[in-house]
Amino acid sequence: MHTLAQLEAGALQGITRLQLAAGLTAFPEAIYTLADSLEILDLSNNALSELPADLHRLTNLRVIFCSNNRFRRLPEALGACPKLEMIGFKSNQIEEVPAGALPEQTRWLILTDNRVASLPERLGMLKRLQKLMLAGNQLTALPASLRQCHHLELLRISANLLTSFPDVVLDLPRLCWLAFAGNPFCESHSEHGEFPQVSMEDLQIHDVLGQGASGVISRGSWKRNIHGFSDEVAVKVFKGEVTSDGYPLDELEACLSLGQHPNLVTPLARMHSAGHAGLVMELIPADYRNLGQPPSLASCTRDTFTAGQSFRIQTLSRFIEQMQSVASHLQEHSISHGDLYAHNVLVNDEGHVLFGDFGAASRYHFLAKYQREGIAQIEARALTCFIEDMLGLCPEEDKGTTEYQRLLARVSG
């Protein structure tokens, strides 16, 4: 994080990334002193409502983030920036997206948690668009031109006002990660009476194990264990607000609808806590670790991995076999995961896989057959990307094996 004082004193000359959060109500003119070097500008968590018309003076600007501000209209000044390709305006009050605000070279557009009711047909001219985040808006339809975005790989349209499934997404040849739950066309949630209901008062909450956009997961133990569960469990308390993937309650619905599988964390009970929904699950043993890391600005939609990370082909093949089994289980239950990535996979030294994070999951059993088949095909592409990533972790000495060649033929065919 930088300060406005540093910027105005000239202490930041030559930097490529600037991050300012200082209650700004106006764009600091001193930012233009960085025009020769600045590539990433993060003005999130301020009180801005507009950007200057001459923003294009930042000739090397590639990425701009303005989340948690007061914009009501996506600034048209963005469209004139010659190198701008990543735009993030999450959690503003944006109602209008002018066609002129979208640079033709856009690869990444985030408008999550705004008030957008429609998008311009110009969206189809963004031939490089790979990631489009639109959850938590007021969209009633998607522009027909979206089918021209042949490079679009990740799309979030959950928690909008869509009255029917947007068939245009089925025409996107590279779409792998789709989330659409929480729209009027979706069926209402089940009561899931097969799971017992417990109270936070039944549990002792210990250390936090992790937290994400949808909630906080903690280790818990029972004060009153009347259902005969394990003494120690994991407890997830869902937040109420919309996330980048959609509504937390849709994640809860997916978790409770899936049934049991050896590569999924087993849900045990529903829980309510201070007005928030919760889920009690089996506790994951401490020897499990993340297989991958989330995408970076550079990789956009593809996972990243630790430098030097590798596995023998036998282990990689086992990872893939287990994920294929999970994917089949999801399809049997008509649930699209929407986020089938290695960074949502945990593995242990024995090569066992646990797959999780259902924040982008969507049920689709109520859709027409061609729509169900199209969604299954989208999920299959995500699995192919996972296999490609796994083969990228294979050491050179195993690339001549029959098993490596078999898996390679699957993704290249």
Contacts in CASP RR format, 6 or more apart in sequence:
PFRMAT RR
TARGET T0000
AUTHOR 0000-0000-0000
METHOD contacts of the structure
MODEL  1
MHTLAQLEAGALQGITRLQLAAGLTAFPEAIYTLADSLEILDLSNNALSE
LPADLHRLTNLRVIFCSNNRFRRLPEALGACPKLEMIGFKSNQIEEVPAG
ALPEQTRWLILTDNRVASLPERLGMLKRLQKLMLAGNQLTALPASLRQCH
HLELLRISANLLTSFPDVVLDLPRLCWLAFAGNPFCESHSEHGEFPQVSM
EDLQIHDVLGQGASGVISRGSWKRNIHGFSDEVAVKVFKGEVTSDGYPLD
ELEACLSLGQHPNLVTPLARMHSAGHAGLVMELIPADYRNLGQPPSLASC
TRDTFTAGQSFRIQTLSRFIEQMQSVASHLQEHSISHGDLYAHNVLVNDE
GHVLFGDFGAASRYHFLAKYQREGIAQIEARALTCFIEDMLGLCPEEDKG
TTEYQRLLARVSG
1 19 0 8 1.000
1 20 0 8 1.000
1 21 0 8 1.000
2 12 0 8 1.000
2 15 0 8 1.000
2 18 0 8 1.000
2 19 0 8 1.000
2 20 0 8 1.000
3 20 0 8 1.000
3 22 0 8 1.000
4 20 0 8 1.000
4 22 0 8 1.000
4 24 0 8 1.000
4 28 0 8 1.000
4 30 0 8 1.000
6 12 0 8 1.000
7 18 0 8 1.000
7 20 0 8 1.000
7 28 0 8 1.000
7 30 0 8 1.000
7 31 0 8 1.000
7 33 0 8 1.000
7 34 0 8 1.000
8 28 0 8 1.000
8 30 0 8 1.000
10 30 0 8 1.000
10 33 0 8 1.000
12 18 0 8 1.000
12 34 0 8 1.000
13 33 0 8 1.000
13 34 0 8 1.000
13 37 0 8 1.000
14 34 0 8 1.000
14 36 0 8 1.000
14 37 0 8 1.000
15 34 0 8 1.000
15 37 0 8 1.000
15 38 0 8 1.000
16 37 0 8 1.000
16 38 0 8 1.000
16 39 0 8 1.000
16 40 0 8 1.000
17 38 0 8 1.000
17 39 0 8 1.000
17 40 0 8 1.000
17 41 0 8 1.000
17 42 0 8 1.000
18 31 0 8 1.000
18 34 0 8 1.000
18 38 0 8 1.000
18 40 0 8 1.000
18 41 0 8 1.000
18 42 0 8 1.000
19 42 0 8 1.000
19 44 0 8 1.000
20 28 0 8 1.000
20 42 0 8 1.000
20 43 0 8 1.000
20 46 0 8 1.000
21 43 0 8 1.000
21 44 0 8 1.000
21 45 0 8 1.000
21 46 0 8 1.000
22 46 0 8 1.000
23 45 0 8 1.000
23 46 0 8 1.000
23 47 0 8 1.000
24 43 0 8 1.000
24 46 0 8 1.000
24 47 0 8 1.000
24 48 0 8 1.000
25 46 0 8 1.000
25 47 0 8 1.000
25 48 0 8 1.000
25 49 0 8 1.000
26 48 0 8 1.000
27 43 0 8 1.000
27 48 0 8 1.000
27 50 0 8 1.000
27 51 0 8 1.000
27 52 0 8 1.000
27 55 0 8 1.000
31 38 0 8 1.000
31 41 0 8 1.000
31 58 0 8 1.000
32 57 0 8 1.000
32 58 0 8 1.000
34 58 0 8 1.000
35 57 0 8 1.000
35 58 0 8 1.000
35 59 0 8 1.000
35 60 0 8 1.000
36 59 0 8 1.000
36 60 0 8 1.000
37 60 0 8 1.000
38 58 0 8 1.000
38 60 0 8 1.000
38 61 0 8 1.000
39 60 0 8 1.000
39 61 0 8 1.000
39 62 0 8 1.000
39 63 0 8 1.000
40 61 0 8 1.000
40 62 0 8 1.000
40 63 0 8 1.000
40 64 0 8 1.000
40 65 0 8 1.000
40 297 0 8 1.000
41 58 0 8 1.000
41 61 0 8 1.000
41 63 0 8 1.000
41 64 0 8 1.000
41 65 0 8 1.000
42 64 0 8 1.000
42 65 0 8 1.000
43 64 0 8 1.000
43 65 0 8 1.000
43 66 0 8 1.000
43 69 0 8 1.000
44 65 0 8 1.000
44 66 0 8 1.000
44 67 0 8 1.000
44 68 0 8 1.000
44 69 0 8 1.000
45 67 0 8 1.000
45 68 0 8 1.000
45 69 0 8 1.000
46 66 0 8 1.000
46 68 0 8 1.000
46 69 0 8 1.000
47 69 0 8 1.000
47 70 0 8 1.000
48 66 0 8 1.000
48 69 0 8 1.000
48 70 0 8 1.000
48 71 0 8 1.000
49 69 0 8 1.000
49 70 0 8 1.000
49 71 0 8 1.000
49 72 0 8 1.000
50 71 0 8 1.000
50 75 0 8 1.000
51 66 0 8 1.000
51 75 0 8 1.000
51 77 0 8 1.000
51 78 0 8 1.000
52 77 0 8 1.000
53 76 0 8 1.000
53 77 0 8 1.000
54 77 0 8 1.000
55 61 0 8 1.000
55 75 0 8 1.000
55 77 0 8 1.000
55 78 0 8 1.000
55 80 0 8 1.000
55 81 0 8 1.000
56 77 0 8 1.000
56 79 0 8 1.000
56 80 0 8 1.000
56 81 0 8 1.000
56 82 0 8 1.000
58 81 0 8 1.000
59 82 0 8 1.000
59 83 0 8 1.000
60 83 0 8 1.000
61 81 0 8 1.000
61 83 0 8 1.000
61 84 0 8 1.000
62 83 0 8 1.000
62 84 0 8 1.000
62 85 0 8 1.000
62 86 0 8 1.000
63 84 0 8 1.000
63 85 0 8 1.000
63 86 0 8 1.000
63 297 0 8 1.000
64 78 0 8 1.000
64 81 0 8 1.000
64 84 0 8 1.000
64 86 0 8 1.000
64 87 0 8 1.000
64 88 0 8 1.000
65 88 0 8 1.000
66 88 0 8 1.000
66 89 0 8 1.000
66 92 0 8 1.000
67 88 0 8 1.000
67 89 0 8 1.000
67 90 0 8 1.000
67 91 0 8 1.000
67 92 0 8 1.000
67 110 0 8 1.000
68 90 0 8 1.000
68 91 0 8 1.000
68 92 0 8 1.000
69 89 0 8 1.000
69 92 0 8 1.000
70 92 0 8 1.000
70 93 0 8 1.000
71 89 0 8 1.000
71 92 0 8 1.000
71 93 0 8 1.000
71 94 0 8 1.000
72 92 0 8 1.000
72 93 0 8 1.000
72 94 0 8 1.000
72 95 0 8 1.000
72 96 0 8 1.000
73 94 0 8 1.000
73 95 0 8 1.000
73 96 0 8 1.000
73 97 0 8 1.000
73 98 0 8 1.000
73 101 0 8 1.000
74 89 0 8 1.000
74 94 0 8 1.000
74 96 0 8 1.000
74 97 0 8 1.000
74 98 0 8 1.000
74 101 0 8 1.000
74 102 0 8 1.000
74 111 0 8 1.000
75 101 0 8 1.000
76 98 0 8 1.000
76 100 0 8 1.000
76 101 0 8 1.000
77 101 0 8 1.000
78 84 0 8 1.000
78 87 0 8 1.000
78 101 0 8 1.000
78 102 0 8 1.000
78 103 0 8 1.000
79 100 0 8 1.000
79 101 0 8 1.000
79 102 0 8 1.000
79 103 0 8 1.000
80 103 0 8 1.000
81 103 0 8 1.000
83 105 0 8 1.000
84 103 0 8 1.000
84 105 0 8 1.000
84 106 0 8 1.000
85 103 0 8 1.000
85 105 0 8 1.000
85 106 0 8 1.000
85 107 0 8 1.000
85 108 0 8 1.000
85 128 0 8 1.000
86 106 0 8 1.000
86 107 0 8 1.000
86 108 0 8 1.000
86 297 0 8 1.000
87 103 0 8 1.000
87 106 0 8 1.000
87 108 0 8 1.000
87 109 0 8 1.000
87 110 0 8 1.000
88 108 0 8 1.000
88 109 0 8 1.000
88 110 0 8 1.000
88 111 0 8 1.000
89 110 0 8 1.000
89 111 0 8 1.000
89 114 0 8 1.000
90 110 0 8 1.000
90 111 0 8 1.000
90 112 0 8 1.000
90 113 0 8 1.000
90 114 0 8 1.000
90 133 0 8 1.000
90 244 0 8 1.000
91 112 0 8 1.000
91 113 0 8 1.000
91 114 0 8 1.000
92 114 0 8 1.000
93 114 0 8 1.000
93 115 0 8 1.000
94 111 0 8 1.000
94 114 0 8 1.000
94 115 0 8 1.000
94 116 0 8 1.000
95 114 0 8 1.000
95 115 0 8 1.000
95 116 0 8 1.000
95 117 0 8 1.000
96 116 0 8 1.000
97 111 0 8 1.000
97 116 0 8 1.000
97 118 0 8 1.000
97 119 0 8 1.000
97 120 0 8 1.000
98 120 0 8 1.000
99 120 0 8 1.000
99 121 0 8 1.000
99 122 0 8 1.000
100 120 0 8 1.000
100 122 0 8 1.000
102 109 0 8 1.000
102 120 0 8 1.000
102 122 0 8 1.000
102 123 0 8 1.000
102 125 0 8 1.000
102 126 0 8 1.000
104 125 0 8 1.000
104 126 0 8 1.000
104 127 0 8 1.000
105 128 0 8 1.000
106 126 0 8 1.000
106 128 0 8 1.000
106 129 0 8 1.000
107 128 0 8 1.000
107 129 0 8 1.000
107 130 0 8 1.000
107 131 0 8 1.000
107 300 0 8 1.000
108 129 0 8 1.000
108 130 0 8 1.000
108 131 0 8 1.000
108 300 0 8 1.000
109 126 0 8 1.000
109 129 0 8 1.000
109 131 0 8 1.000
109 132 0 8 1.000
109 133 0 8 1.000
110 131 0 8 1.000
110 133 0 8 1.000
110 244 0 8 1.000
111 133 0 8 1.000
111 134 0 8 1.000
111 137 0 8 1.000
112 133 0 8 1.000
112 134 0 8 1.000
112 135 0 8 1.000
112 136 0 8 1.000
112 137 0 8 1.000
112 156 0 8 1.000
112 242 0 8 1.000
112 243 0 8 1.000
112 244 0 8 1.000
113 135 0 8 1.000
113 136 0 8 1.000
113 137 0 8 1.000
113 241 0 8 1.000
113 242 0 8 1.000
114 136 0 8 1.000
114 137 0 8 1.000
115 137 0 8 1.000
115 138 0 8 1.000
116 134 0 8 1.000
116 137 0 8 1.000
116 138 0 8 1.000
116 139 0 8 1.000
117 137 0 8 1.000
117 138 0 8 1.000
117 139 0 8 1.000
117 140 0 8 1.000
117 161 0 8 1.000
118 139 0 8 1.000
118 140 0 8 1.000
118 141 0 8 1.000
118 143 0 8 1.000
119 134 0 8 1.000
119 139 0 8 1.000
119 142 0 8 1.000
119 143 0 8 1.000
120 143 0 8 1.000
121 143 0 8 1.000
121 144 0 8 1.000
121 145 0 8 1.000
122 145 0 8 1.000
123 129 0 8 1.000
123 143 0 8 1.000
123 145 0 8 1.000
123 146 0 8 1.000
123 149 0 8 1.000
124 143 0 8 1.000
124 145 0 8 1.000
124 146 0 8 1.000
124 147 0 8 1.000
124 148 0 8 1.000
124 149 0 8 1.000
125 145 0 8 1.000
125 148 0 8 1.000
126 149 0 8 1.000
127 148 0 8 1.000
127 149 0 8 1.000
127 150 0 8 1.000
127 151 0 8 1.000
128 151 0 8 1.000
129 149 0 8 1.000
129 151 0 8 1.000
129 152 0 8 1.000
130 151 0 8 1.000
130 152 0 8 1.000
130 153 0 8 1.000
130 154 0 8 1.000
130 300 0 8 1.000
130 301 0 8 1.000
131 152 0 8 1.000
131 153 0 8 1.000
131 154 0 8 1.000
131 300 0 8 1.000
131 301 0 8 1.000
132 149 0 8 1.000
132 152 0 8 1.000
132 154 0 8 1.000
132 155 0 8 1.000
132 156 0 8 1.000
133 154 0 8 1.000
133 156 0 8 1.000
133 244 0 8 1.000
134 155 0 8 1.000
134 156 0 8 1.000
134 157 0 8 1.000
134 160 0 8 1.000
135 156 0 8 1.000
135 157 0 8 1.000
135 158 0 8 1.000
135 159 0 8 1.000
135 160 0 8 1.000
135 179 0 8 1.000
135 242 0 8 1.000
135 243 0 8 1.000
135 244 0 8 1.000
135 245 0 8 1.000
135 246 0 8 1.000
136 158 0 8 1.000
136 159 0 8 1.000
136 160 0 8 1.000
136 242 0 8 1.000
136 246 0 8 1.000
137 159 0 8 1.000
137 160 0 8 1.000
138 160 0 8 1.000
138 161 0 8 1.000
139 157 0 8 1.000
139 160 0 8 1.000
139 161 0 8 1.000
139 162 0 8 1.000
140 160 0 8 1.000
140 161 0 8 1.000
140 162 0 8 1.000
140 163 0 8 1.000
141 162 0 8 1.000
141 166 0 8 1.000
142 157 0 8 1.000
142 162 0 8 1.000
142 166 0 8 1.000
142 168 0 8 1.000
142 169 0 8 1.000
143 168 0 8 1.000
144 168 0 8 1.000
146 152 0 8 1.000
146 168 0 8 1.000
146 169 0 8 1.000
146 172 0 8 1.000
147 168 0 8 1.000
147 171 0 8 1.000
147 172 0 8 1.000
149 172 0 8 1.000
150 172 0 8 1.000
150 173 0 8 1.000
150 174 0 8 1.000
151 174 0 8 1.000
152 172 0 8 1.000
152 174 0 8 1.000
152 175 0 8 1.000
153 174 0 8 1.000
153 175 0 8 1.000
153 176 0 8 1.000
153 177 0 8 1.000
153 300 0 8 1.000
153 301 0 8 1.000
154 175 0 8 1.000
154 176 0 8 1.000
154 177 0 8 1.000
154 178 0 8 1.000
154 301 0 8 1.000
155 169 0 8 1.000
155 172 0 8 1.000
155 175 0 8 1.000
155 177 0 8 1.000
155 178 0 8 1.000
155 179 0 8 1.000
156 178 0 8 1.000
156 179 0 8 1.000
156 244 0 8 1.000
156 245 0 8 1.000
156 246 0 8 1.000
156 360 0 8 1.000
157 166 0 8 1.000
157 169 0 8 1.000
157 178 0 8 1.000
157 179 0 8 1.000
157 180 0 8 1.000
157 183 0 8 1.000
158 179 0 8 1.000
158 180 0 8 1.000
158 181 0 8 1.000
158 182 0 8 1.000
158 183 0 8 1.000
158 245 0 8 1.000
158 246 0 8 1.000
158 247 0 8 1.000
158 250 0 8 1.000
158 360 0 8 1.000
158 362 0 8 1.000
159 181 0 8 1.000
159 182 0 8 1.000
159 183 0 8 1.000
159 242 0 8 1.000
159 246 0 8 1.000
159 247 0 8 1.000
160 182 0 8 1.000
160 183 0 8 1.000
161 183 0 8 1.000
161 184 0 8 1.000
162 180 0 8 1.000
162 183 0 8 1.000
162 184 0 8 1.000
162 185 0 8 1.000
163 183 0 8 1.000
163 184 0 8 1.000
163 185 0 8 1.000
164 185 0 8 1.000
165 180 0 8 1.000
165 185 0 8 1.000
165 367 0 8 1.000
165 371 0 8 1.000
166 180 0 8 1.000
167 371 0 8 1.000
169 175 0 8 1.000
169 178 0 8 1.000
169 180 0 8 1.000
169 378 0 8 1.000
170 370 0 8 1.000
170 371 0 8 1.000
170 374 0 8 1.000
170 375 0 8 1.000
170 378 0 8 1.000
174 381 0 8 1.000
175 378 0 8 1.000
175 381 0 8 1.000
176 301 0 8 1.000
176 340 0 8 1.000
176 378 0 8 1.000
176 381 0 8 1.000
176 382 0 8 1.000
176 384 0 8 1.000
176 385 0 8 1.000
177 301 0 8 1.000
177 338 0 8 1.000
177 339 0 8 1.000
177 340 0 8 1.000
177 341 0 8 1.000
177 360 0 8 1.000
177 378 0 8 1.000
177 382 0 8 1.000
178 336 0 8 1.000
178 338 0 8 1.000
178 360 0 8 1.000
178 362 0 8 1.000
178 375 0 8 1.000
178 378 0 8 1.000
179 245 0 8 1.000
179 246 0 8 1.000
179 336 0 8 1.000
179 338 0 8 1.000
179 339 0 8 1.000
179 359 0 8 1.000
179 360 0 8 1.000
179 361 0 8 1.000
179 362 0 8 1.000
180 186 0 8 1.000
180 336 0 8 1.000
180 362 0 8 1.000
181 246 0 8 1.000
181 247 0 8 1.000
181 250 0 8 1.000
181 253 0 8 1.000
181 254 0 8 1.000
181 361 0 8 1.000
181 362 0 8 1.000
181 363 0 8 1.000
182 246 0 8 1.000
182 247 0 8 1.000
182 250 0 8 1.000
186 362 0 8 1.000
186 363 0 8 1.000
186 366 0 8 1.000
187 363 0 8 1.000
187 365 0 8 1.000
187 366 0 8 1.000
189 249 0 8 1.000
189 250 0 8 1.000
189 253 0 8 1.000
190 253 0 8 1.000
190 256 0 8 1.000
190 257 0 8 1.000
192 256 0 8 1.000
192 257 0 8 1.000
192 270 0 8 1.000
195 256 0 8 1.000
195 267 0 8 1.000
195 268 0 8 1.000
195 269 0 8 1.000
195 270 0 8 1.000
196 227 0 8 1.000
196 268 0 8 1.000
196 269 0 8 1.000
196 270 0 8 1.000
197 269 0 8 1.000
197 270 0 8 1.000
197 271 0 8 1.000
197 272 0 8 1.000
198 227 0 8 1.000
198 269 0 8 1.000
198 270 0 8 1.000
198 271 0 8 1.000
198 280 0 8 1.000
199 271 0 8 1.000
199 272 0 8 1.000
199 273 0 8 1.000
200 271 0 8 1.000
200 272 0 8 1.000
200 273 0 8 1.000
200 274 0 8 1.000
201 223 0 8 1.000
202 222 0 8 1.000
202 223 0 8 1.000
202 224 0 8 1.000
202 225 0 8 1.000
203 220 0 8 1.000
203 221 0 8 1.000
203 222 0 8 1.000
203 223 0 8 1.000
203 233 0 8 1.000
203 235 0 8 1.000
203 271 0 8 1.000
203 280 0 8 1.000
204 220 0 8 1.000
204 221 0 8 1.000
204 222 0 8 1.000
204 223 0 8 1.000
205 218 0 8 1.000
205 219 0 8 1.000
205 220 0 8 1.000
205 235 0 8 1.000
206 218 0 8 1.000
206 219 0 8 1.000
206 220 0 8 1.000
206 221 0 8 1.000
207 218 0 8 1.000
207 219 0 8 1.000
208 216 0 8 1.000
208 217 0 8 1.000
208 218 0 8 1.000
209 217 0 8 1.000
209 218 0 8 1.000
209 219 0 8 1.000
209 234 0 8 1.000
210 216 0 8 1.000
210 217 0 8 1.000
210 218 0 8 1.000
211 217 0 8 1.000
213 239 0 8 1.000
213 243 0 8 1.000
213 244 0 8 1.000
213 245 0 8 1.000
213 359 0 8 1.000
214 238 0 8 1.000
214 239 0 8 1.000
214 243 0 8 1.000
214 245 0 8 1.000
214 248 0 8 1.000
214 251 0 8 1.000
214 359 0 8 1.000
215 236 0 8 1.000
215 237 0 8 1.000
215 238 0 8 1.000
215 239 0 8 1.000
215 248 0 8 1.000
216 236 0 8 1.000
216 237 0 8 1.000
216 239 0 8 1.000
217 234 0 8 1.000
217 235 0 8 1.000
217 236 0 8 1.000
218 234 0 8 1.000
218 235 0 8 1.000
218 236 0 8 1.000
218 237 0 8 1.000
219 232 0 8 1.000
219 233 0 8 1.000
219 234 0 8 1.000
219 235 0 8 1.000
219 283 0 8 1.000
220 232 0 8 1.000
220 233 0 8 1.000
220 234 0 8 1.000
220 235 0 8 1.000
220 283 0 8 1.000
221 231 0 8 1.000
221 232 0 8 1.000
221 233 0 8 1.000
222 229 0 8 1.000
222 231 0 8 1.000
222 233 0 8 1.000
225 231 0 8 1.000
227 268 0 8 1.000
227 269 0 8 1.000
229 268 0 8 1.000
229 269 0 8 1.000
229 280 0 8 1.000
230 282 0 8 1.000
230 283 0 8 1.000
232 283 0 8 1.000
233 268 0 8 1.000
233 280 0 8 1.000
233 281 0 8 1.000
233 282 0 8 1.000
233 283 0 8 1.000
234 265 0 8 1.000
234 280 0 8 1.000
234 281 0 8 1.000
234 282 0 8 1.000
234 283 0 8 1.000
234 284 0 8 1.000
235 271 0 8 1.000
235 278 0 8 1.000
235 279 0 8 1.000
235 280 0 8 1.000
235 281 0 8 1.000
236 278 0 8 1.000
236 279 0 8 1.000
236 281 0 8 1.000
237 271 0 8 1.000
237 273 0 8 1.000
237 276 0 8 1.000
237 277 0 8 1.000
237 278 0 8 1.000
238 248 0 8 1.000
238 249 0 8 1.000
238 251 0 8 1.000
238 252 0 8 1.000
238 276 0 8 1.000
238 277 0 8 1.000
238 278 0 8 1.000
238 279 0 8 1.000
239 248 0 8 1.000
239 276 0 8 1.000
240 247 0 8 1.000
240 248 0 8 1.000
240 249 0 8 1.000
240 276 0 8 1.000
241 248 0 8 1.000
243 359 0 8 1.000
245 251 0 8 1.000
245 339 0 8 1.000
245 359 0 8 1.000
245 360 0 8 1.000
246 359 0 8 1.000
246 360 0 8 1.000
248 277 0 8 1.000
248 359 0 8 1.000
249 277 0 8 1.000
250 359 0 8 1.000
250 361 0 8 1.000
250 362 0 8 1.000
251 358 0 8 1.000
251 359 0 8 1.000
251 361 0 8 1.000
252 270 0 8 1.000
252 277 0 8 1.000
252 278 0 8 1.000
252 279 0 8 1.000
253 363 0 8 1.000
254 335 0 8 1.000
254 358 0 8 1.000
254 359 0 8 1.000
254 361 0 8 1.000
254 362 0 8 1.000
254 363 0 8 1.000
255 267 0 8 1.000
255 279 0 8 1.000
255 281 0 8 1.000
255 358 0 8 1.000
255 361 0 8 1.000
256 267 0 8 1.000
256 270 0 8 1.000
256 279 0 8 1.000
257 333 0 8 1.000
257 335 0 8 1.000
257 363 0 8 1.000
258 264 0 8 1.000
258 329 0 8 1.000
258 330 0 8 1.000
258 333 0 8 1.000
258 335 0 8 1.000
259 333 0 8 1.000
260 266 0 8 1.000
261 325 0 8 1.000
261 326 0 8 1.000
261 329 0 8 1.000
262 325 0 8 1.000
263 322 0 8 1.000
263 323 0 8 1.000
263 325 0 8 1.000
263 326 0 8 1.000
263 352 0 8 1.000
263 353 0 8 1.000
263 354 0 8 1.000
263 355 0 8 1.000
264 326 0 8 1.000
264 329 0 8 1.000
264 354 0 8 1.000
264 355 0 8 1.000
264 356 0 8 1.000
265 281 0 8 1.000
265 282 0 8 1.000
265 284 0 8 1.000
265 354 0 8 1.000
265 356 0 8 1.000
266 281 0 8 1.000
266 282 0 8 1.000
267 279 0 8 1.000
267 280 0 8 1.000
267 281 0 8 1.000
268 280 0 8 1.000
268 281 0 8 1.000
268 282 0 8 1.000
269 279 0 8 1.000
269 280 0 8 1.000
270 277 0 8 1.000
270 278 0 8 1.000
270 279 0 8 1.000
270 280 0 8 1.000
271 277 0 8 1.000
271 278 0 8 1.000
271 279 0 8 1.000
271 280 0 8 1.000
272 278 0 8 1.000
284 346 0 8 1.000
284 354 0 8 1.000
285 348 0 8 1.000
287 348 0 8 1.000
287 349 0 8 1.000
288 346 0 8 1.000
288 347 0 8 1.000
288 348 0 8 1.000
288 354 0 8 1.000
289 346 0 8 1.000
289 347 0 8 1.000
289 348 0 8 1.000
290 342 0 8 1.000
290 343 0 8 1.000
290 345 0 8 1.000
290 346 0 8 1.000
291 319 0 8 1.000
291 342 0 8 1.000
291 343 0 8 1.000
291 345 0 8 1.000
291 346 0 8 1.000
291 347 0 8 1.000
291 353 0 8 1.000
292 303 0 8 1.000
292 304 0 8 1.000
292 305 0 8 1.000
292 306 0 8 1.000
292 309 0 8 1.000
292 341 0 8 1.000
292 342 0 8 1.000
292 343 0 8 1.000
292 345 0 8 1.000
293 303 0 8 1.000
293 304 0 8 1.000
293 305 0 8 1.000
293 306 0 8 1.000
293 343 0 8 1.000
294 303 0 8 1.000
294 304 0 8 1.000
294 341 0 8 1.000
294 343 0 8 1.000
295 301 0 8 1.000
295 302 0 8 1.000
295 303 0 8 1.000
295 304 0 8 1.000
296 304 0 8 1.000
302 385 0 8 1.000
302 389 0 8 1.000
303 341 0 8 1.000
303 342 0 8 1.000
303 343 0 8 1.000
303 389 0 8 1.000
305 342 0 8 1.000
305 389 0 8 1.000
305 393 0 8 1.000
309 393 0 8 1.000
310 393 0 8 1.000
310 394 0 8 1.000
310 395 0 8 1.000
311 319 0 8 1.000
311 390 0 8 1.000
311 393 0 8 1.000
311 394 0 8 1.000
312 394 0 8 1.000
312 395 0 8 1.000
312 398 0 8 1.000
313 394 0 8 1.000
313 398 0 8 1.000
313 401 0 8 1.000
313 403 0 8 1.000
313 404 0 8 1.000
314 403 0 8 1.000
315 351 0 8 1.000
316 390 0 8 1.000
316 391 0 8 1.000
316 393 0 8 1.000
316 394 0 8 1.000
316 407 0 8 1.000
317 403 0 8 1.000
317 407 0 8 1.000
318 351 0 8 1.000
318 353 0 8 1.000
319 345 0 8 1.000
319 347 0 8 1.000
319 351 0 8 1.000
319 353 0 8 1.000
319 390 0 8 1.000
320 386 0 8 1.000
320 387 0 8 1.000
320 390 0 8 1.000
320 407 0 8 1.000
322 352 0 8 1.000
322 353 0 8 1.000
323 340 0 8 1.000
323 345 0 8 1.000
323 353 0 8 1.000
323 355 0 8 1.000
323 383 0 8 1.000
323 386 0 8 1.000
324 383 0 8 1.000
326 353 0 8 1.000
326 355 0 8 1.000
327 340 0 8 1.000
327 379 0 8 1.000
327 380 0 8 1.000
327 383 0 8 1.000
330 336 0 8 1.000
330 337 0 8 1.000
330 379 0 8 1.000
331 376 0 8 1.000
331 379 0 8 1.000
333 365 0 8 1.000
334 363 0 8 1.000
334 364 0 8 1.000
334 365 0 8 1.000
334 372 0 8 1.000
335 361 0 8 1.000
335 362 0 8 1.000
335 363 0 8 1.000
335 364 0 8 1.000
336 361 0 8 1.000
336 362 0 8 1.000
336 363 0 8 1.000
336 364 0 8 1.000
336 375 0 8 1.000
336 378 0 8 1.000
336 379 0 8 1.000
337 358 0 8 1.000
337 360 0 8 1.000
337 361 0 8 1.000
337 379 0 8 1.000
337 382 0 8 1.000
338 360 0 8 1.000
338 361 0 8 1.000
338 362 0 8 1.000
338 379 0 8 1.000
338 382 0 8 1.000
339 357 0 8 1.000
339 358 0 8 1.000
339 359 0 8 1.000
339 360 0 8 1.000
339 361 0 8 1.000
340 379 0 8 1.000
340 382 0 8 1.000
340 383 0 8 1.000
340 385 0 8 1.000
340 386 0 8 1.000
341 382 0 8 1.000
341 386 0 8 1.000
342 386 0 8 1.000
342 389 0 8 1.000
342 390 0 8 1.000
344 355 0 8 1.000
344 356 0 8 1.000
344 357 0 8 1.000
345 353 0 8 1.000
345 354 0 8 1.000
345 355 0 8 1.000
345 356 0 8 1.000
346 353 0 8 1.000
346 354 0 8 1.000
346 355 0 8 1.000
346 356 0 8 1.000
347 353 0 8 1.000
347 354 0 8 1.000
364 371 0 8 1.000
364 372 0 8 1.000
364 375 0 8 1.000
365 372 0 8 1.000
367 375 0 8 1.000
384 410 0 8 1.000
384 411 0 8 1.000
387 407 0 8 1.000
387 410 0 8 1.000
387 411 0 8 1.000
388 411 0 8 1.000
390 407 0 8 1.000
391 404 0 8 1.000
391 407 0 8 1.000
391 408 0 8 1.000
391 411 0 8 1.000
394 404 0 8 1.000
398 404 0 8 1.000
END
